[in-house]
Amino acid sequence: ETVRTRLQVSDPNVTPSRWSFSLVYNIYQQEGLKGLYRGWWSLLVALMSLNFCYFYCFHSLRLWLLTFQSDDDTSISYVQLLLYKLNGHKMMVDLIAGYLSGCVAVIVTGPLWLVNTRLKLQGVSSVDKGGNDSKNCQYDGMFHCLYTIYKQEGLS
């Protein structure tokens, strides 16, 4: 995960090697074993949150779609029309519930993935657009990182 993150944000003209094994070796030489596992806790929290959110939404939406009843007997809602068209096609209900659940899970857990990336890259030297070498902000942990991002960058 750390290697993938570093490769995604690295400048191909500055990075000495684009090969994963070479980058693993370089990280190990420069930062030790700790550098390879930087941000592992935030990765676990983000994955657990994403999976919880996805599966909770998926099963709730699926149950709602399969048992939907309108309160108004005289009008047909879009959901009823959709379910009428999909009668007997539970696979399509699963696909719709999966799609909507995936969207909700990504939106809800997006900040956690940002924290994960920032924690993996903290302390890594980078070159900005002006050619200046700088070190990224140092965070004390997940909550400090989330709080700092909120205070410095807001919700945008």
N, C-alpha and C positions, 0 to 999 in steps of 0.2 A: 504494500500500500504506500509506504513512504517513497519507494523508488518510482512508482507510477506518478505520484503527486509531484515529485521533483522533476520528472521528465516533462510533465504537462506545463509547468511554469518556467522551465529553463529556456534560455536563449540558445538556439542551435549553433550560433556563431561563437558563443562564449563557453558553452559546456564542452569539457574535454572529450567526453565520450557519450554517445547515445545508446550504448549497449547496457542492458540491465545488469549483467554480471559485473561489468567494469564499474558501474555506478554503485553497486552494492559494496564492492571492494573499496572504492574511494570513500564512501560514507563511513564504512567500518574503520578505515585508516585515520580519517580526520576526526570522527566523533565517537568512535567506539561502538559497542553493541547497543548502547542506549540510543544512539542516533538512528538506528534502524527501526527501533520500536517507539520512536517519539510519537506521542499523540494516540497511543493504542487505547487508552481509556475512553477518549472522546469518540473514537471509532466504534467501540462496543456500545456506548450509550446511543449514538446516532443509529446504528443498525437495530438495536433493540427497540428504540422508539419508532423507527420506520416500520418494522415488522408488526409491532403491536398496533400501530395506527392503521396500517393496511388491512390486516386480518380482521380487526374489530369493525372497521368500516365495511369491508367486503361481506362479512357474515350478516351484519345489520342490514345493509342495502339489499342483499340477496333475499333475506327473509321478508323484508318489506315489499320487494318487487313481486315475490311469489305469493304473498298473501294480501296484496293491496285491495282494499274495498273503498269505494267512494262514499262519502256521506250523503251526497246528492244523487238520488236514483234517476233523475230526469236527464242529467247531463253526463256525457262520456268525457272523461279527462284524457289527457295525452298519455298518461301512464296506463290507463285501462286500454286505450287503443293500441299502444305498444304491446301490452301483454296479450291482447287478443290476437295480434299479428304473430306473436311469438309462441302461441299456444303449442305446448308439447316440445318446445325448443329451449330446454333449460340451459343448454350450452350458451345460447345467445344472452340469456339473463346473467349467466356467470361472466360472460365477456363484458357486458355493460357494467355490472357491479365491480368487476376487476379494474376496468378503465377508470371509473369514477373514484374508486378507492385509491388507486395509484396516484391520481391527481391530488387528492386530499392529503395523502401521506407525504408526498414530495413538498407540497406547500407548507404543511405543518412542521416538517423536520428540516426544511431548508436551512434555517439558522444553525442547527446542530452540525450540518455538513460544512458550513462556512467556518465554524469554530474548529472543526476537525482539521480542515486545510490550514488554517492559520497556526494551529498548534504544531502541525507537522513542519511548517516552514519557519517557525520562530528561530531566530538566531542564525539563519542561513544568510550568507552574504548575497546581496543582489545588486545589480547595476540598474539605476533608473534611466529615464529617457535622456537626462542630461549627461550621462556617462559617469555619474558619481556613485561610488561604492557605498552601500549602506547596509546596516543590519536591521532586520525586521523587529517590530515591537516585541518585548518580552512579556509573557503572560504567566501568572502564577497558577493557572489551572483553567478548567472549562468555564466556570462561572465568572471568573475574573475576565477571561477573554470575551465572553458574551456581554458582560457589563461594559467593558471598554469599547467594544464595537458599537454597542447601543449609544454610549455617551459621545463617541467621536464621529460616528457616521450616521446615526439615527436609524430609522426604520426603512429608509429608501433602498 
